[in-house]
């Protein structure tokens, strides 16, 4: 049986051995799946907010897209990955707070921030399941790169 590892909010995991990395209950957060096809090193992050610029001191930096992507890519490069071999898949970014001022579009902002940061790092996004109004859970097979996405009130798909 394949080992399953849960990645919580404001966390990321990097794996070299085959396993399933999962994020349960993504709403406006975004799961970033990175995988190097050559080395088979994979990483999964569960980010909460788009930018750390206005963050208070002492806040976990892995809550933010900018800090998390930097840390993930740096860790993968240390393990022998090459930036041009890393591919990304994105999930989440739902608009689950449509009537709450200041955060009604946080899901969209998270997705935009991830796309921008990955472009800056020259990492290609090969698949996405983002936006909408439903939460999701995902399972990332680090062996194959497949990401299974289960929507709360919708079908289960694979990207």
C-alpha positions as CSV (number, residue, x, y, z in Angstrom):
1,X,0.0,0.0,0.0
2,X,1.3,3.5,-0.9
3,X,2.1,5.7,2.0
4,X,-0.2,8.8,2.4
5,X,1.0,12.0,3.9
6,X,-1.3,14.9,4.7
7,X,-0.1,18.5,4.1
8,X,-1.7,21.0,6.4
9,X,-2.3,24.7,6.0
10,X,0.9,26.7,5.8
11,X,3.0,23.6,5.3
12,X,4.8,22.0,2.4
13,X,6.4,18.6,2.1
14,X,9.1,17.4,-0.3
15,X,9.3,13.7,-1.1
16,X,11.7,11.6,-3.1
17,X,10.1,8.2,-2.4
18,X,6.8,7.4,-4.0
19,X,3.8,8.3,-1.9
20,X,0.5,10.1,-2.0
21,X,0.6,13.7,-0.7
22,X,-2.9,15.0,0.2
23,X,-4.6,18.2,1.1
24,X,-8.0,17.9,2.6
25,X,-10.6,20.7,2.5
26,X,-9.1,23.4,0.1
27,X,-11.3,26.4,-0.1
28,X,-9.8,29.7,-1.1
29,X,-6.4,28.2,-0.3
30,X,-4.2,26.9,-3.2
31,X,-2.4,23.6,-3.3
32,X,0.8,23.8,-5.3
33,X,2.1,20.5,-6.7
34,X,5.7,20.6,-8.0
35,X,7.4,17.6,-9.6
36,X,10.7,17.0,-11.3
37,X,10.2,14.2,-13.9
38,X,13.9,13.4,-14.0
39,X,14.7,13.1,-10.3
40,X,11.2,12.1,-9.2
41,X,11.4,14.6,-6.4
42,X,8.0,16.1,-5.7
43,X,6.6,18.8,-3.4
44,X,3.1,19.9,-2.2
45,X,2.2,23.1,-0.4
46,X,-1.0,24.3,1.1
47,X,-0.9,28.1,1.0
48,X,-3.4,30.5,2.5
49,X,-2.7,34.1,1.4
50,X,-1.1,35.7,-1.7
51,X,1.5,38.0,-0.3
52,X,3.6,38.4,2.9
53,X,4.3,42.1,2.5
54,X,1.7,43.2,5.1
55,X,2.2,40.3,7.4
56,X,2.9,40.9,11.1
57,X,6.2,39.7,12.6
58,X,6.1,36.2,13.9
59,X,3.5,34.9,11.4
60,X,4.4,31.6,9.7
61,X,5.9,32.7,6.3
62,X,4.6,29.5,4.7
63,X,1.1,31.0,4.9
64,X,2.0,33.1,1.9
65,X,2.5,32.3,-1.8
66,X,5.7,34.4,-2.2
67,X,7.6,32.8,0.7
68,X,6.3,29.3,0.2
69,X,7.2,29.1,-3.5
70,X,10.7,30.4,-2.8
71,X,11.2,27.8,0.0
72,X,9.9,24.9,-2.1
73,X,12.0,25.7,-5.1
74,X,15.1,26.3,-3.1
75,X,14.6,23.0,-1.3
76,X,14.1,21.1,-4.6
77,X,17.2,22.7,-6.1
78,X,19.3,21.7,-3.0
79,X,18.1,18.1,-3.6
80,X,19.4,18.2,-7.2
81,X,16.4,19.4,-9.2
82,X,16.8,21.8,-12.1
83,X,14.3,24.6,-12.4
84,X,13.6,23.8,-16.1
85,X,12.7,20.2,-15.1
86,X,10.1,21.2,-12.4
87,X,6.5,21.3,-13.6
88,X,3.5,22.6,-11.6
89,X,-0.1,21.7,-11.1
90,X,-2.5,24.0,-9.1
91,X,-5.7,23.3,-7.3
92,X,-8.0,25.4,-5.2
93,X,-8.6,29.1,-5.1
94,X,-12.4,28.9,-4.7
95,X,-14.5,31.9,-4.0
96,X,-16.1,30.6,-0.8
97,X,-16.6,34.0,0.9
98,X,-18.6,35.9,-1.8
99,X,-20.3,38.4,0.5
100,X,-17.4,39.2,2.9
101,X,-15.7,42.5,2.1
102,X,-11.9,42.4,1.7
103,X,-11.8,38.6,1.3
104,X,-14.5,37.9,-1.2
105,X,-11.9,37.4,-4.0
106,X,-9.0,35.9,-1.9
107,X,-9.2,32.6,-3.9
108,X,-8.7,34.5,-7.2
109,X,-5.8,36.6,-5.7
110,X,-4.1,33.4,-4.4
111,X,-4.2,31.8,-7.8
112,X,-3.0,34.9,-9.6
113,X,-0.1,35.2,-7.0
114,X,0.9,31.6,-7.6
115,X,0.9,31.9,-11.3
116,X,3.0,35.1,-11.1
117,X,5.5,33.6,-8.7
118,X,5.9,30.4,-10.8
119,X,6.4,32.5,-14.0
120,X,9.2,34.4,-12.1
121,X,10.8,31.1,-11.3
122,X,10.4,29.9,-14.9
123,X,8.3,26.9,-13.8
124,X,5.7,25.7,-16.2
125,X,2.1,25.2,-15.0
126,X,1.0,22.0,-16.8
127,X,-2.5,21.7,-15.3
128,X,-5.0,23.5,-13.1
129,X,-8.2,22.9,-11.3
130,X,-8.9,26.3,-9.8
131,X,-11.6,28.8,-9.1
132,X,-15.3,28.2,-8.8
133,X,-17.2,28.2,-5.6
134,X,-16.7,24.7,-4.3
135,X,-14.0,23.4,-1.9
136,X,-11.8,20.5,-3.0
137,X,-9.5,17.8,-1.6
138,X,-6.6,16.5,-3.6
139,X,-4.3,13.5,-3.7
140,X,-0.9,13.9,-5.5
141,X,0.7,10.7,-6.6
142,X,4.4,11.6,-6.5
143,X,5.3,8.5,-8.6
144,X,3.2,9.4,-11.6
145,X,2.5,13.1,-11.1
146,X,-1.2,12.5,-11.3
147,X,-3.4,14.7,-9.1
148,X,-6.9,13.5,-8.2
149,X,-9.3,16.3,-7.3
150,X,-12.5,15.7,-5.4
151,X,-15.0,18.5,-5.3
152,X,-17.3,18.8,-2.3
153,X,-20.5,18.7,-4.5
154,X,-19.0,17.7,-7.8
155,X,-17.2,15.0,-9.7
156,X,-13.8,13.6,-8.9
157,X,-11.4,14.4,-11.7
158,X,-7.7,13.9,-12.5
159,X,-5.2,16.4,-13.7
